[in-house]
């Protein structure tokens, strides 16, 4: 079984990087949703043969892909497109954190677990949880439960958000803004945006990474709440590299072909990241989440998804 899992894992990665259909007819690459679906099928069929490699690579590959994609984006156009979503970002971050803590207390969920789930929902999923966890000295079980529930909802969002957007006749800018606010993790936001369209991808990426910068003030406030001034703050440095990439592309006169090439391989990296995330979501990790934490995460997700949907439809063209 282990040997079969290794070969299957390698074969799927090869197909994602070099799909036969692409070589034969210059068709589109494997979609983000399909890559995640392949990862989920793999996780439910085999034990992950490379768990440490899968975890580390998915993290850094996503970051490198986001930075690479920045070389294809125009800073001025991106800021103009994403400006309308910034105000609601501030309101939603504070609101979700407050509601999450209160609902967690009402459901009698462990304080740290509720705080981690609220952080992941409010800002950027696994990245926020990974940054806040050490600050509040969360144990391995609290981290696993919080990450597990976020990854479950990320997987669902990637499948259902694009069809909902089309059904509601959302514009590219509207969908990109909504996805960036309502979907937890950067990987699924980028995947959903890419599935909806080029403009949606650009808007979603910009707003989501701007949202991710809230990790820093959140960690500082968390240190005060949990009274631990010695804790270290994990800063998402790759976001600043993404901004630098956009600045270079906008003002340094890079060849257009260079930007297209970087965007192509960045999308490949994002799709491969989604497969790896799906491959890590095993039945045992889902079972370990528990009913109450899952209920809290779903309630928060419904609140942020529904409220942001109506605000975006009403305020953004």
Secondary structure as GFF3:
##gff-version 3
##sequence-region A 1 317
A	DSSP	alpha_helix	2	17	.	.	.	ID=ss1
A	DSSP	alpha_helix	20	25	.	.	.	ID=ss2
A	DSSP	alpha_helix	32	45	.	.	.	ID=ss3
A	DSSP	alpha_helix	51	70	.	.	.	ID=ss4
A	DSSP	alpha_helix	75	106	.	.	.	ID=ss5
A	DSSP	alpha_helix	111	122	.	.	.	ID=ss6
A	DSSP	alpha_helix	126	135	.	.	.	ID=ss7
A	DSSP	alpha_helix	140	167	.	.	.	ID=ss8
A	DSSP	alpha_helix	172	182	.	.	.	ID=ss9
A	DSSP	alpha_helix	186	196	.	.	.	ID=ss10
A	DSSP	alpha_helix	198	212	.	.	.	ID=ss11
A	DSSP	alpha_helix	214	225	.	.	.	ID=ss12
A	DSSP	alpha_helix	238	251	.	.	.	ID=ss13
A	DSSP	alpha_helix	256	279	.	.	.	ID=ss14
A	DSSP	alpha_helix	283	287	.	.	.	ID=ss15
A	DSSP	alpha_helix	291	315	.	.	.	ID=ss16
###
